[in-house]
Amino acid sequence: MTKYRYAVLGLLLAGGYCALKGAILARYYFTWHETATWTLDVDPLDSALVTFIWATGASLLIAWALWQVARGPARTVPKLATPLRSGGNDGLRRALYWLAGIQLAFIIMDDTPLSITGILEIIVAAIVVILFHRVLTRTSAMLRWTATIFGAIGIVGKVTSFSIFFGSLAPVELAMIQVAVYLGPAIWLIMILIAQHRDGRWTWTALWPGWLSLIAANLLTLILIGPDVLYREVIASGLALQLLAVLSDTNVFAPLWAVRSAHQLADGEATGAEPYQDGPEEGVVADGNDAGGLGFEGGDAAIDKERLGDGAPVVRGAGEE
């Protein structure tokens, strides 16, 4: 446990959440047990006991995710050493950490998209989409640009969906926005997971939460567009509907993917690209003014001399393949 940088904080947060949620669930259980509904002849799958079991399982899953996120990286992982507005690897790591925290807070508070956490998630997600485009290596420009376009579609769709609450959208426009909100981020994440695998800096321990988050977030959509037989069976089953609701409301795998991707971005291979020896003009130069693109100040190159020495080879950037 002590190998993690913020292990004590992680234990306090996860343990505190378990204690608080346990007290709430215990009160709910005993209140339900003492009511007359105990003697009613109801479908066991629709009983309060099943709801209590689902809520307990979901709470344990959230507590586990809270520990995974709050404990921080291993002590051997390099710290973020660049300015707050940096691009490059450190910029993406910082944005992924923020995204993981915001998404987990959104789940714990059971918030709505119009809340502060919902708005912050959109802003940070937009930064993540941009920086992934710049940082990925060993990936074709076509794949990176296509992923970025779908990521942008998802972000714009979420922003535009706020108009729903002001009643300024026609039904057709509303349907198109809903498709963009669900389809854009899903396709973006699929492409990013493929690109992460090709890049070489991320292992399966970081990628499987991403794939699982896709399933949890889009399982109901897949059932709706799937065979009618499957749809009728799911709708007829109270247990299946409750499982879908729990998976959708407690999709802790998305923040888990974000935080592990941030850890391994620093702890994986040094560059994810082959050394480039033909001169500094096309590579990443060990200069404090290298911004990693996108107009950010500083960048990872600002600490290249400290990490690698003055004689470090120039490394080809993500966009130079």
N, C-alpha and C positions, 0 to 999 in steps of 0.2 A: 504493500500500500504506500509506503513512504517513498517509493520511486517516482510518484507523481508530484508535480510541482505544487499543486494546491489541494493535496489529499485531505487535509483537515477541513478546509472550506467545503469540499465535496461531501464529506461525511456529515458535517453539520447541516447542510442544506437537505441532503437526501434523508437523513435521520429525522430532521424537523418536519419535513413533509410527511413522512410515514407516521409520525406521532400524531400530527394534526389530522391527517386523513383517517387514521385508525380511530381516533375519538369520534369523528363525524360519522363514520360507518357503523361503529358500535352503537351509537345513539340511535341511528336509523334502524338497525337490526332489532334492538330491544323494543323500540317504539312499535315497529311492525309486529313483533312477536306477541305483544300484549293486546293487540286490537282484535276485533271480532273476525277479521278477514282470515285469521288462522283456521277457522272452522268452515270457511266457505269452500264449496266444491268448485274449484277453478282449474283451468289448465295449468299444470305445473310449470310449463314454459313461460307462462304469463304471470307467474307469481312474483311477489316481492323478493322471495328468497333468491330466485335466479338473477333478478336485477342486482341484488346485494353481491352475489358471486361475481357478476360481470364487473361491477364497480370496484370490487376488491382487486381483481386481476388487473384492471386498467390502472389502478393506483400503484400497484407494485411495479408495473411496466414504466410508469412515469418516474417513480422513485429511482429505478435502475438507470433510466436515461439521464436523470438529474445528476446522479453520481458520475456517469460517463462524461458528461459535458463539464460539470463544475470542477472535477479533479484536475483538469488541465492536462497538458502533455507530460511525457516523461521528462525527468530532469536533464536528460541528455539532449533533448531537442533544443536547438538554438532559440534564444529569445528574439522577440521582435526588436530590431535595433535601428529601424529607419523612422523618419518623421511620420506623424499621423496621416498626412496626405500623400504618402508614398504610393507609387504603383508597384509593378513587379510582383515577385513572390510574396514579400512581406505584406504588400497591400492586399493581395488576395487572401492571405492567411488571416489578416485582421478582419476583413469583411466576412469571411466564413465564420469566424468566432462570433462576431456580432449577429450574424444570421442565425446561428445555432441557438444563442441565448434568447433572441427575440421569438423564434419559433417555439421554443420550449415554454417560455413565459405565456405565449398565446394559448398553448394547450392547457397549461396549469390553470390559468384564469378563465378558460372557456370563453374567450373574447369573441367579439364580432369584427368583421373586416373594417368597419368604420372607426374602430378604437385606435388609440395611440399606437399600440403594438402592431395592429394591422397596417397602419400607414408607414410605420418604421420598417416593417418587413418589405414593403414594396420598394422603398428607397434603397435599402441595403441589397435586396435581390437584384436591382438594376446595376449596382456597382459590381456585384459578383458576376453577372452576365458579361459585363465589359471586360473585367480583369481576367476572366477565364479565357477569353478570346486572345488576350495578349500573352498569357503565361504558358498555354499549352504548347508542347513541342511534339515532333514526330507525328504530326497530324496534318492532313492536307488543308489548304486554305479553304477549299470548298466546304469541307465538313465544319470548320470553325465558323465560317460566315453563315452557313445554313443554321447552325445551332444558335448563333447570336441573333439572327432574324427571328427565329421562333421564340427565343427568350424575350426579345423586345415586344413581340406580339402579345405574349402573356402579360408583360408589365403594363403595356398600353391598355389591354383588355381590363385589367384590374382597376386601373385608374379611371377608365371610362365607365366602369360598372357603378361608380359612385353616383352617376346620373340617375340610376334606378330610383334612388331615394328622393329625387326631385321630380320624378314623373315626366322627364323630358325626352324619353325614348319611345319610339314606335315598337310594336311587338317583334317585327322582323329584325330591327336593329338590336333589340334586347337578346334575341336568340343568337345572333352572330357574336355578340360580346360574350355570352355565356360559353359558346364553343371556344372562343379565343382564350378565355380564362382557364379552361380545363385542358384544352389541347396544346396550347403554346408551351406552358411549363413542362408538360409531360414529354413532348418531343424534344425540347431543349435538354432535359435531364437524361433522356436516353442517349442522345448524341454526346453529351458531356461524359457520361459513364464509359461509352465506347472510346472516346478520346483519352480519358484518364488511363484506361487499360493500355492503349497504344503508347502513351507517354512514358510509362515505365517507373514513375515516381510513386505511384499508388498501388497498394497491394489489395488482395481480395478482402481483407479485414475492413478496408475503407469503402469498398465498392458494394458489398452485399447489402448494407443498410440503404443505399440509394435505390437498388433494384427492389428491395422490400417496400420502401416508401412509395414507389410507383404502384405496386400492387395494392397496397393498403388504400391509397388515395383514389385509385381508379377502378377498384374491384366492382363497385356498383355500376359504373358506366359500362364495364365489360359485360356484366350480366344483362344490362338493358339492351345492348346491341347483339347479344349472343342468341343462341337457339331459344325458341319459345318454351320448349320443355324445361330448360334450366331456369328460365325466368319464372314460370309458374310454380316450380318446386320451391324456389327461394321465397317468393311472395307468400306461399302457403305455409311456410315454416316460420314460426315466431322466433325460434332459436337462431335461425340464419339471419333474420333481420336484425336481431340484437347484436350478433357478431359483427355484421357490416357496420352498424352504428358505432360500436366500440372501436373498430379498426379506423374508421374515418375520424372520430373525435380524438383518438389518442395515437395519432401517427407520429410516434417519437422517433421513427427511423430517419426522417428527413433531417432533424437537427443532429442526429448521430452521424449521418453521412457528412454533414457540413463540418463538424468538429474533427472527425477523423481525417477528412481530406486536408484540413488545415495542418494537423499534426504531421502528416506524412509528406506534405509539400516541403517541409523543412527537414524531415528526418529520412527522406528517400534518397535517390541518387542525387549527386551534387548539382547536376544541370539538366539531366534528361535529354541532352543533345551531345553530338560529337564535337570535339575541339575544332575550332576554326583558326587556321594559321596564316591566312593570306593578308592580314592587315586589320587595323582597328576600325576602318571606316564602316564596315558592314556588321560588325559584331557588337557585343556588349562591352563597353569600355569601362575600365575601373576609374570612374570619374564621379565625384559627388553630385554633378549636375545631370547625370543620366536619370531620366524620369521613368523609364520603363514604358514610355508612351502615355497618351491620354492627358498630358499636361500636368501630371503630378510632380511635386518637388521631391528631390532626393532620389530614392529608389534603392534597389538591392546593390547596385554597382557602387554605391557610396561606401560600402563596407567590404568590397572585394579585396582591397589591399590588406585590410586587417585580417581577413579570413584566409586568403590565399597567398599573400605576399606580393611584392612588386613584380615578380617574374611570372605571375599567373597567366596561363594561356587565355586568349580572347575566345569567348564562347559564342557560338551562333545563337541569336535570339529566336523567339518563337515565330516571328514573322519572316525569317530569313531563309527558310527551307526552299 
